[in-house]
Amino acid sequence: MADDYNGRCAMCKHFNLYDKYRFCSDKYKCTLKDNYYPWSDRACSKFEQANRSFETVDKAREGRL
């Protein structure tokens, strides 16, 4: 896929790629806000850069994590 995840929730360390919302395929849990958000949402003021690659996010979106 190789989408651009810069400045998106997907690259935040609080965004749990292993906890996908069961009723919506593109929402994952934000552990800081205790809610589910799409990977493509713009990063909020609580954003902290995660040590993950774009490929890791692609795998999560494809259900391979």
Beta strands, then each sheet from edge to edge (+ up, - down):
strand 1: 15-20
strand 2: 27-30
strand 3: 35-38
sheet 1: 1+ 2- 3+
end
